[in-house]
Amino acid sequence: MKNPITVPELEALLENESTQAATLEAYFEFLPTGPFAGEYRLRSHVQIVPEGGDVAAGLTESVPLFNIVARIVDKANSLARRDRDRQFERNRADGSRVVIVTEGDSWFQYPRFKRLGITVSKEVKDVVDYLIEHPRYAVKSLGSAGDVIRNIYHLSEYLEAIETYRPRAFVLSGGGNDFFEVFPNMVRPGSVDDVESFLKTTWLTEIKVIRTYYEGMLEILTREHPDLHVILHGYDYIMPRPDGKWIGKPMIDTGGLTADKDRKALIRFIMDAFNQSIEDLARPYANAHFIDVRGTVPQDPRFWHDEIHPNDYGFRLVADKFIRKLDEIVVPA
């Protein structure tokens, strides 16, 4: 490991598939930043110096280097999206494939890599990874771990992609971060005879806010792209763990929900309300399709990577439902 290292040297290591894995492992660490979010950051001992500079210059001129370091970190965090973009262009060149655009959070773009020899592989294969592997589709992926539905709505990157690529379907995953990043503040002591008593009344407000953004997106899409199929979902019953920072621990420490069955009961109550809200919203729109994935992945540790994300097999089960729906609505019989 070279340290200190210049910006071009580190960027070159990240660009080279034979050195990506070792570079991520040596120079970066992955830090969770939210329930559906995480990012790579430079390890604290790594010294970035200007090209042609020396260690002293790099250390004493750290402020001017801030934007350079940020650029390198962005490159590390964008590896998965870059690879997906390359795959999309290859698949789109095959005129027989149906183009679809996907947008969403870490259920559609899991952010963390693992090392496999000299190469890297995503630590978990998410829903979109399986869609990309399907021979009938060319998938333009806009997903980003940690994305929230309000940003998806306001930034409107999906609209530009739809205008550019003219997909047959737009597939959206959103709202999980919006809700669960504030979930620890919603929990309060309650009674197991009434699971809703463990939630402050703000939980319903948050679901209504999320629904409002979904409604805004559906109104825009149906007005500007009336023939486009829009596919939505509301997540499965996630897996609260006693050591889970975002879900399990707040339930135990704040709510007093010490029994696993009671924590799971609260999750089922929340996810039922979340799903029902999105399903009810989608129903009047002719080309909006809600996929109910509840009960697809068992609430069993063997099927979950962490308390928010299924493992490869769990995501495969979820992806199969998306593929069946896509086959039904966009692929000619």
PyMOL commands that set and color helices and strands:
alter all, ss='L'
color gray80, all
select helices_A, chain A and resi 7-15+20-27+55-60+66-77+79-92+127-133+149-155+157-165+176-180+183-185+195-198+202-224+248-253+260-282+301-303+312-329
alter helices_A, ss='H'
color red, helices_A
select strands_A, chain A and resi 5-6+28-34+37-42+48-49+98-104+113-116+119-122+137-141+169-173+229-233+288-291
alter strands_A, ss='S'
color yellow, strands_A
deselect
rebuild
show_as cartoon
